[in-house]
Amino acid sequence: MSRVQTKGVEKQISLPWREAFRISMRSIVIRFGRAIITVSGVVLGIAFLMSVLTSALASSASGMEMDAAVRARQAWLVAMSIIVCGVGIMNSMFMSVTERFREIGTMKCLGALDSFVVRLFLIESGLMGVVGSLAGILLGFVSMALATSVRRGFGWVAHIRGDQLLEYLAFSMAVGVIVSIAAAIPPAVRAARMPPAAALRIEI
């Protein structure tokens, strides 16, 4: 095989990130109902995390310190909610792999590399993680800010530290995206290791 032909084959099977992003977006649109369920889990988990962080921010702005026992209990509840969120995402992605056996088999028969298949699922889960995290941050912050304002008045808002707020926002976003991507790794690996011929023979 000549060098030109070799480069052509490599270009065919080593698809760019842009193509992987397009396929992932198309998959989300096609399976919009399942995507909404997955995103909802992220929204609830991150909303709870952001509400706890907002409560701590409000206490700091009001010059009050939260009890250590309360902080420990809140940290435990947040950790459990994030774990449940991750398990929900993983289950949803496993179901997505099951529904797409033939699609994955076809792509692999056409020359898609295992790394490309993994990339598809990670991009898909990452996109849902970003959307869910943004919605969760907004929901958690607004709901806790309103609840705090009802109890203490709106004066605490003027004393919010901007750098601390940005830190909490970035932390919540990072947690949502990282958990979403990490939870999708086992399903993505399973999809990548699927024998193409076996996948094409499966009836769903």
MARLOMI-43199 format. One line per 8 residues: their letters; for each residue x, y, z of N, C-alpha, C. Coordinates in nm, 3 decimals. Layout:
REM residues N
a) X:Y:Z:X:Y:Z:X:Y:Z  ...
//
This chain:
REM residues 204
msrvqtkg) 0.084:-0.119:0.000:0.000:0.000:0.000:0.088:0.125:0.000  0.057:0.220:-0.083:0.137:0.341:-0.092:0.114:0.430:0.030  0.202:0.530:0.042:0.191:0.621:0.156:0.061:0.700:0.149  0.019:0.741:0.028:-0.106:0.816:0.012:-0.225:0.732:0.055  -0.224:0.602:0.013:-0.334:0.514:0.051:-0.337:0.492:0.201  -0.220:0.476:0.261:-0.213:0.456:0.406:-0.269:0.576:0.481  -0.232:0.697:0.436:-0.284:0.817:0.499:-0.436:0.826:0.484  -0.487:0.781:0.369:-0.630:0.783:0.346:-0.705:0.692:0.440
vekqislp) -0.651:0.572:0.465:-0.714:0.478:0.557:-0.710:0.533:0.699  -0.594:0.590:0.739:-0.582:0.645:0.874:-0.682:0.758:0.895  -0.699:0.840:0.791:-0.793:0.950:0.802:-0.936:0.899:0.813  -0.965:0.787:0.748:-1.099:0.732:0.749:-1.135:0.675:0.886  -1.042:0.604:0.950:-1.075:0.537:1.076:-1.043:0.624:1.197  -0.958:0.724:1.183:-0.926:0.812:1.294:-1.005:0.941:1.276  -1.134:0.934:1.308:-1.222:1.048:1.287:-1.190:1.161:1.386  -1.206:1.285:1.343:-1.171:1.399:1.429:-1.272:1.421:1.542
wreafris) -1.232:1.505:1.637:-1.319:1.537:1.750:-1.448:1.604:1.703  -1.440:1.682:1.597:-1.558:1.750:1.545:-1.665:1.650:1.502  -1.623:1.542:1.438:-1.717:1.440:1.394:-1.775:1.364:1.514  -1.690:1.336:1.613:-1.738:1.269:1.734:-1.841:1.356:1.806  -1.816:1.485:1.811:-1.909:1.579:1.875:-2.043:1.580:1.800  -2.036:1.580:1.667:-2.160:1.582:1.587:-2.243:1.456:1.610  -2.177:1.341:1.612:-2.248:1.215:1.634:-2.307:1.210:1.775  -2.233:1.260:1.873:-2.282:1.261:2.010:-2.405:1.351:2.024
mrsivirf) -2.401:1.467:1.961:-2.516:1.557:1.965:-2.638:1.493:1.900  -2.615:1.424:1.788:-2.725:1.356:1.718:-2.784:1.246:1.805  -2.700:1.174:1.877:-2.748:1.068:1.965:-2.833:1.125:2.078  -2.790:1.240:2.134:-2.867:1.302:2.241:-3.004:1.346:2.191  -3.008:1.403:2.071:-3.135:1.449:2.013:-3.228:1.330:1.987  -3.173:1.222:1.933:-3.254:1.104:1.902:-3.311:1.042:2.030  -3.227:1.035:2.132:-3.269:0.976:2.260:-3.292:1.087:2.362  -3.372:1.183:2.323:-3.390:1.302:2.406:-3.455:1.269:2.540
graiitvs) -3.552:1.176:2.539:-3.619:1.138:2.662:-3.522:1.081:2.764  -3.435:0.989:2.719:-3.337:0.931:2.811:-3.236:1.037:2.855  -3.200:1.127:2.764:-3.106:1.234:2.800:-3.164:1.324:2.908  -3.293:1.353:2.900:-3.359:1.437:3.000:-3.353:1.370:3.137  -3.375:1.238:3.140:-3.370:1.165:3.267:-3.230:1.172:3.326  -3.129:1.151:3.241:-2.990:1.158:3.287:-2.955:1.297:3.337  -2.992:1.399:3.261:-2.963:1.536:3.300:-3.035:1.571:3.431  -3.156:1.520:3.449:-3.231:1.548:3.572:-3.157:1.499:3.695
gvvlgiaf) -3.093:1.381:3.684:-3.015:1.331:3.796:-2.899:1.423:3.829  -2.832:1.474:3.726:-2.721:1.568:3.748:-2.774:1.697:3.810  -2.887:1.746:3.760:-2.945:1.870:3.811:-2.973:1.858:3.961  -3.035:1.749:4.002:-3.071:1.733:4.142:-2.947:1.723:4.231  -2.848:1.645:4.185:-2.726:1.629:4.264:-2.650:1.759:4.280  -2.633:1.832:4.171:-2.558:1.959:4.176:-2.639:2.068:4.245  -2.773:2.064:4.229:-2.857:2.163:4.298:-2.842:2.147:4.449  -2.838:2.024:4.496:-2.821:2.002:4.640:-2.683:2.049:4.686
lmsvltsa) -2.581:2.017:4.606:-2.446:2.062:4.639:-2.439:2.214:4.644  -2.495:2.279:4.544:-2.488:2.426:4.538:-2.571:2.490:4.649  -2.681:2.427:4.688:-2.761:2.482:4.796:-2.685:2.478:4.928  -2.610:2.370:4.949:-2.528:2.360:5.070:-2.417:2.465:5.068  -2.352:2.482:4.954:-2.247:2.582:4.942:-2.302:2.723:4.957  -2.420:2.746:4.903:-2.483:2.878:4.917:-2.519:2.907:5.062  -2.563:2.803:5.132:-2.594:2.819:5.274:-2.469:2.859:5.353  -2.357:2.794:5.320:-2.231:2.829:5.384:-2.188:2.971:5.348
lassasgm) -2.211:3.009:5.223:-2.177:3.144:5.177:-2.261:3.248:5.249  -2.389:3.217:5.267:-2.478:3.310:5.336:-2.439:3.325:5.483  -2.401:3.213:5.545:-2.358:3.219:5.686:-2.233:3.303:5.700  -2.140:3.287:5.607:-2.017:3.365:5.610:-2.045:3.513:5.588  -2.134:3.542:5.493:-2.168:3.682:5.464:-2.241:3.748:5.580  -2.314:3.667:5.658:-2.389:3.722:5.773:-2.306:3.725:5.900  -2.180:3.678:5.890:-2.093:3.678:6.007:-2.123:3.565:6.104  -2.185:3.459:6.055:-2.220:3.344:6.139:-2.138:3.223:6.095
emdaavra) -2.102:3.140:6.191:-2.028:3.019:6.160:-2.118:2.897:6.178  -2.116:2.807:6.079:-2.196:2.686:6.088:-2.131:2.588:6.185  -2.214:2.515:6.258:-2.165:2.415:6.351:-2.091:2.305:6.276  -1.985:2.253:6.338:-1.904:2.149:6.272:-1.987:2.024:6.244  -2.076:1.988:6.335:-2.160:1.869:6.316:-2.254:1.888:6.197  -2.305:2.009:6.183:-2.395:2.039:6.070:-2.318:2.030:5.938  -2.198:2.085:5.937:-2.116:2.079:5.815:-2.084:1.936:5.778  -2.051:1.854:5.878:-2.019:1.713:5.851:-2.141:1.639:5.797
rqawlvam) -2.258:1.666:5.855:-2.379:1.600:5.808:-2.413:1.643:5.666  -2.397:1.771:5.637:-2.424:1.819:5.501:-2.326:1.760:5.400  -2.199:1.750:5.439:-2.099:1.692:5.349:-2.133:1.546:5.318  -2.178:1.474:5.420:-2.217:1.333:5.400:-2.335:1.323:5.304  -2.436:1.408:5.323:-2.554:1.404:5.237:-2.519:1.441:5.094  -2.431:1.540:5.078:-2.388:1.580:4.944:-2.314:1.466:4.877  -2.224:1.400:4.950:-2.148:1.287:4.893:-2.243:1.176:4.848  -2.342:1.145:4.930:-2.438:1.041:4.893:-2.519:1.080:4.770
siivcgvg) -2.559:1.206:4.762:-2.637:1.250:4.647:-2.554:1.245:4.518  -2.424:1.278:4.528:-2.337:1.274:4.410:-2.316:1.128:4.366  -2.301:1.038:4.463:-2.285:0.896:4.429:-2.409:0.843:4.360  -2.526:0.877:4.414:-2.652:0.834:4.351:-2.663:0.892:4.210  -2.622:1.017:4.195:-2.622:1.082:4.064:-2.533:1.005:3.967  -2.411:0.968:4.012:-2.319:0.894:3.926:-2.372:0.758:3.887  -2.435:0.688:3.982:-2.492:0.556:3.953:-2.604:0.568:3.851  -2.686:0.673:3.865:-2.794:0.694:3.769:-2.742:0.719:3.628
imnsmfms) -2.636:0.800:3.617:-2.576:0.827:3.487:-2.519:0.698:3.427  -2.450:0.621:3.509:-2.391:0.497:3.461:-2.497:0.401:3.410  -2.607:0.389:3.484:-2.716:0.301:3.442:-2.776:0.348:3.310  -2.795:0.479:3.298:-2.851:0.533:3.174:-2.759:0.509:3.055  -2.628:0.523:3.077:-2.533:0.502:2.968:-2.524:0.354:2.930  -2.535:0.265:3.028:-2.538:0.122:2.997:-2.660:0.088:2.912  -2.774:0.148:2.944:-2.894:0.127:2.864:-2.874:0.183:2.724  -2.806:0.295:2.713:-2.778:0.353:2.582:-2.690:0.260:2.499
vterfrei) -2.591:0.198:2.563:-2.505:0.102:2.493:-2.588:-0.015:2.441  -2.678:-0.067:2.526:-2.762:-0.179:2.487:-2.850:-0.145:2.367  -2.906:-0.025:2.368:-2.993:0.018:2.258:-2.915:0.041:2.129  -2.783:0.064:2.140:-2.705:0.102:2.021:-2.608:-0.009:1.979  -2.637:-0.135:2.015:-2.550:-0.245:1.977:-2.523:-0.245:1.826  -2.629:-0.239:1.747:-2.614:-0.245:1.602:-2.539:-0.123:1.548  -2.571:-0.006:1.602:-2.503:0.115:1.557:-2.353:0.106:1.585  -2.318:0.061:1.706:-2.177:0.048:1.742:-2.109:-0.057:1.656
gtmkclga) -2.178:-0.170:1.636:-2.122:-0.275:1.551:-2.097:-0.228:1.409  -2.192:-0.151:1.357:-2.177:-0.098:1.221:-2.057:-0.005:1.211  -2.043:0.085:1.310:-1.930:0.178:1.309:-1.797:0.103:1.315  -1.790:-0.001:1.398:-1.665:-0.076:1.411:-1.635:-0.157:1.285  -1.740:-0.209:1.221:-1.719:-0.280:1.095:-1.669:-0.186:0.985  -1.709:-0.059:0.994:-1.666:0.040:0.895:-1.528:0.096:0.926  -1.469:0.053:1.039:-1.333:0.094:1.069:-1.315:0.186:1.187  -1.423:0.214:1.262:-1.409:0.302:1.378:-1.323:0.236:1.484
ldsfvvrl) -1.227:0.310:1.537:-1.139:0.258:1.640:-1.211:0.252:1.774  -1.160:0.166:1.864:-1.217:0.158:1.998:-1.212:0.293:2.068  -1.104:0.366:2.048:-1.089:0.497:2.112:-1.196:0.594:2.065  -1.238:0.582:1.939:-1.343:0.670:1.887:-1.476:0.639:1.952  -1.506:0.509:1.972:-1.631:0.469:2.037:-1.634:0.521:2.180  -1.522:0.507:2.252:-1.513:0.560:2.388:-1.534:0.710:2.387  -1.472:0.777:2.291:-1.483:0.923:2.280:-1.628:0.966:2.263  -1.706:0.892:2.185:-1.846:0.926:2.162:-1.923:0.930:2.293
fliesglm) -1.908:0.825:2.373:-1.985:0.817:2.497:-1.937:0.919:2.601  -1.808:0.946:2.605:-1.758:1.043:2.700:-1.802:1.185:2.664  -1.802:1.215:2.533:-1.851:1.347:2.490:-1.999:1.361:2.522  -2.074:1.255:2.494:-2.218:1.257:2.520:-2.247:1.282:2.668  -2.180:1.207:2.754:-2.203:1.224:2.898:-2.150:1.360:2.947  -2.039:1.405:2.888:-1.985:1.535:2.926:-2.079:1.649:2.891  -2.141:1.642:2.774:-2.237:1.745:2.735:-2.356:1.748:2.829  -2.408:1.630:2.863:-2.520:1.625:2.957:-2.478:1.672:3.095
gvvgslag) -2.353:1.645:3.131:-2.302:1.692:3.259:-2.294:1.843:3.265  -2.251:1.906:3.157:-2.242:2.052:3.152:-2.381:2.115:3.165  -2.475:2.065:3.085:-2.612:2.120:3.090:-2.675:2.098:3.227  -2.662:1.974:3.279:-2.719:1.945:3.410:-2.655:2.026:3.521  -2.524:2.047:3.513:-2.454:2.124:3.616:-2.497:2.270:3.614  -2.509:2.328:3.496:-2.553:2.468:3.485:-2.693:2.486:3.544  -2.783:2.394:3.508:-2.919:2.403:3.561:-2.921:2.380:3.711  -2.841:2.283:3.757:-2.836:2.255:3.900:-2.779:2.369:3.981
illgfvsm) -2.674:2.433:3.929:-2.614:2.549:3.997:-2.717:2.661:4.010  -2.787:2.688:3.903:-2.887:2.795:3.905:-2.999:2.762:4.003  -3.048:2.639:3.996:-3.158:2.598:4.084:-3.116:2.601:4.231  -2.998:2.544:4.260:-2.952:2.538:4.398:-2.925:2.675:4.457  -2.859:2.761:4.379:-2.826:2.894:4.430:-2.950:2.979:4.452  -3.038:2.983:4.352:-3.157:3.068:4.361:-3.248:3.022:4.474  -3.271:2.891:4.483:-3.362:2.841:4.585:-3.309:2.866:4.726  -3.181:2.841:4.749:-3.124:2.863:4.882:-3.111:3.013:4.913
alatsvrr) -3.079:3.094:4.811:-3.069:3.239:4.832:-3.204:3.297:4.871  -3.310:3.251:4.805:-3.444:3.300:4.840:-3.485:3.253:4.979  -3.456:3.127:5.010:-3.492:3.074:5.142:-3.417:3.149:5.252  -3.290:3.178:5.230:-3.211:3.251:5.329:-3.261:3.394:5.343  -3.296:3.455:5.232:-3.344:3.593:5.235:-3.477:3.605:5.310  -3.561:3.502:5.297:-3.688:3.503:5.369:-3.664:3.499:5.519  -3.563:3.423:5.562:-3.535:3.408:5.705:-3.456:3.527:5.761  -3.358:3.576:5.685:-3.266:3.677:5.738:-3.277:3.813:5.671
gfgwvahi) -3.356:3.824:5.567:-3.359:3.947:5.491:-3.255:3.944:5.380  -3.256:4.047:5.295:-3.167:4.049:5.179:-3.034:4.119:5.205  -3.011:4.159:5.328:-2.889:4.233:5.359:-2.762:4.151:5.339  -2.770:4.018:5.356:-2.650:3.935:5.345:-2.594:3.934:5.203  -2.680:3.960:5.104:-2.636:3.955:4.964:-2.526:4.056:4.938  -2.533:4.172:5.002:-2.434:4.277:4.980:-2.296:4.240:5.035  -2.293:4.140:5.123:-2.165:4.102:5.187:-2.106:3.974:5.127  -2.162:3.928:5.018:-2.109:3.807:4.954:-1.970:3.834:4.896
rgdqlley) -1.878:3.745:4.921:-1.744:3.756:4.862:-1.749:3.700:4.720  -1.715:3.784:4.623:-1.721:3.742:4.483:-1.629:3.627:4.452  -1.508:3.628:4.508:-1.414:3.521:4.479:-1.461:3.387:4.535  -1.524:3.393:4.653:-1.576:3.269:4.713:-1.693:3.215:4.633  -1.779:3.304:4.585:-1.892:3.261:4.503:-1.844:3.196:4.374  -1.747:3.258:4.308:-1.692:3.201:4.185:-1.626:3.066:4.211  -1.561:3.054:4.325:-1.498:2.928:4.362:-1.602:2.818:4.378  -1.713:2.851:4.443:-1.820:2.752:4.462:-1.886:2.716:4.328
lafsmavg) -1.904:2.815:4.242:-1.964:2.788:4.111:-1.874:2.696:4.028  -1.744:2.726:4.027:-1.650:2.644:3.951:-1.641:2.503:4.009  -1.642:2.493:4.141:-1.636:2.362:4.207:-1.758:2.278:4.172  -1.877:2.338:4.178:-2.000:2.265:4.146:-2.001:2.220:4.001  -1.958:2.309:3.910:-1.951:2.272:3.769:-1.853:2.157:3.747  -1.736:2.167:3.809:-1.635:2.063:3.793:-1.685:1.929:3.845  -1.751:1.929:3.961:-1.803:1.805:4.018:-1.905:1.742:3.924  -1.997:1.823:3.872:-2.100:1.770:3.782:-2.043:1.708:3.656
vivsiaaa) -1.948:1.777:3.593:-1.889:1.728:3.468:-1.802:1.605:3.493  -1.719:1.610:3.598:-1.629:1.498:3.628:-1.708:1.372:3.663  -1.811:1.388:3.747:-1.894:1.271:3.783:-1.964:1.214:3.660  -2.014:1.301:3.573:-2.083:1.255:3.452:-1.989:1.176:3.362  -1.868:1.228:3.341:-1.772:1.160:3.254:-1.721:1.031:3.318  -1.691:1.037:3.449:-1.640:0.918:3.518:-1.743:0.806:3.517  -1.870:0.840:3.536:-1.975:0.739:3.538:-1.995:0.675:3.401  -1.956:0.745:3.295:-1.974:0.692:3.159:-1.857:0.605:3.114
ippavraa) -1.748:0.600:3.190:-1.631:0.524:3.147:-1.660:0.373:3.135  -1.719:0.307:3.239:-1.749:0.163:3.223:-1.838:0.132:3.103  -1.951:0.203:3.082:-2.031:0.176:2.961:-1.953:0.200:2.833  -1.870:0.305:2.830:-1.793:0.337:2.709:-1.693:0.226:2.679  -1.627:0.176:2.782:-1.530:0.066:2.762:-1.601:-0.060:2.714  -1.717:-0.088:2.771:-1.794:-0.204:2.727:-1.830:-0.193:2.580  -1.875:-0.073:2.539:-1.911:-0.052:2.399:-1.789:-0.068:2.308  -1.673:-0.017:2.352:-1.553:-0.023:2.269:-1.503:-0.165:2.252
rmppaaal) -1.521:-0.250:2.353:-1.472:-0.388:2.347:-1.568:-0.483:2.278  -1.681:-0.432:2.235:-1.782:-0.517:2.173:-1.735:-0.567:2.036  -1.735:-0.701:2.013:-1.698:-0.753:1.881:-1.798:-0.707:1.776  -1.755:-0.649:1.666:-1.848:-0.595:1.566:-1.948:-0.697:1.514  -1.902:-0.816:1.478:-1.991:-0.918:1.421:-2.096:-0.960:1.522  -2.055:-0.976:1.649:-2.149:-1.016:1.753:-2.255:-0.908:1.775  -2.213:-0.782:1.771:-2.306:-0.673:1.790:-2.410:-0.668:1.679  -2.370:-0.697:1.558:-2.464:-0.693:1.446:-2.564:-0.807:1.450
riei) -2.528:-0.916:1.517:-2.619:-1.030:1.525:-2.723:-1.015:1.636  -2.703:-0.920:1.730:-2.792:-0.907:1.845:-2.923:-0.841:1.803  -3.033:-0.899:1.851:-3.165:-0.842:1.827:-3.211:-0.772:1.954  -3.245:-0.645:1.947:-3.293:-0.568:2.063:-3.444:-0.562:2.060
//
